[in-house]
């Protein structure tokens, strides 16, 4: 096997392992919505290149004012569908049912480096803005039908 084929194979295995962990955690989180915690579904959209696709998100409270957020995005590269997952910690404030949040994640040089996130929402809808040195756009999320 060529080095390139080996690297691609290992990458696909790692992506599938991350996906299976997310899927397991997704199922475990069903019907556990509290505040902004729990499952979210929607779409991501790049304002830079107009790419967009399906997005799922799991939010769990770590400590007062800090929530761990895991994203699982789909992307089509040519004809190859790709799933990509990553997480970040967000600082969250809440006032009168309105949530404000911000955080950042380093997705690595190949994925665009450090991404900064901010946004707002309620217990039923979240709107994220993201930006990195090479990309910026939005995530629009709502509760899945089964948890509304």
N, C-alpha and C positions, 0 to 999 in steps of 0.2 A: 504494500500500500504506500502510495506517495505521501510525503509529509503534509502536503496540502489536503489530501483526502482524509488523512488521519486527524488533522486539526478540525476539519469540518465535521467529521463523525463525532469527535469528542464534544464539540460545541452543541451539536444536536442532542446528544445524550444529556448534557448539562441543562439545556433548555427544557427537555422533557421532564427531568427530575424536578426542576423548579416549578414547572407547571403542575405536576402531580401533587406536590406539597401545597401549592396554592389551592388546587381543587379540593383537597382533603380539608384544608382549613376553611374554605368557602362553605362546604357542606356543614361543617361543625358550627359555623356562625349563623346558619339560617334561623330566622325568627328570634334573633338576639339583639335586635335594634334597641338602643338606649341613647338618647341624645344624638350625637353624630356617629356613635359606634355602630359597627355591623357592616352589612353588605351594601354596596352601591354599584350601579350599572350605568353605562352611558357611552359617550364617544370622546375621542381626543381629536384635535384638529390643529395642524401646523399652519400658522399664518405665513411662515417663510416659504413653504413649498406646496401648500394646499393638501398634503397627505392627511388622511384621517381614517379611523376605523373604530372598532369596538374596544371598550375599556371596562374592566371590572376593578373594584377597589374594596379592600377590607380595612376598617379603622378600628383600632383597639386603644383603650386608655392605658397609658403607662403609669402616669402619676398626675398630680394636679397640674392642669394646664399643658400637659404633653401627651400627644397621641401618636402611636405608630401607625403609619399609613402604608399599605402594600398595594401596588398597582400591578395589574396584569393586562397588558395591551396586545392587540393584534395589529399586524402590519403585513402588507403584501409587498415583497421585493421582487419585481418582475412578475413571474408567475408563482414564486415560492412564498407560501404563507408562513409567517414567523410569529411566534408568541414571545413576549419579552416581559419579564417581571422584575420589579425592584421595590425597595422600601425606603422610607424616610421618616424621621420624627418631625412632627409639626408642633409649633407652639399655638395653642388655641385659646381664645377668649370668647366668652358668651355673655350677652346682655339682651334681656327681653326676647329670648328665643332666636336671636341672630348670632351666628358664629363668625368669627374672623380668624384666619389662620395663615401661618407662614412657615416655611422650612426650606431645606435644600438637600440635594443628593448629588454625589459625584458618580456619574454613570460610566466613567472611564473615557479616555481620549477618543476611542472609536465611536462611542455613542454621543459625543458632543461635550464631554467634560462635566462641569458643575452646572446643575440646573437649580434655579431658584423658583420657589412656588409661593404664591399668595392667593388668597381668595376669601370667599364668604358663602354663607348659606344658612339653611334651616335644617330641621330634622328630616326633611323630605327632598331637598334639592341642594346641591353644592356646585359652585362654579370656581374652578381653579384657573389661574393664569400661570404659565411657565415661561421661563426664558433661560437661555444659555448663550454662550458666545456665537453659536451657529444656528440657533433655532428659537422660536417663540410661538406660543399658541395657547389653546385652552383645553380644559377638560370640563365637560358638562355631565353631571351625574345626578341620578335620582335613585330612590329605593326600588329594588326589584318588586314586581307585582305581588309576589307571595309574601313580602314583608310589609306592604303598605297597610 
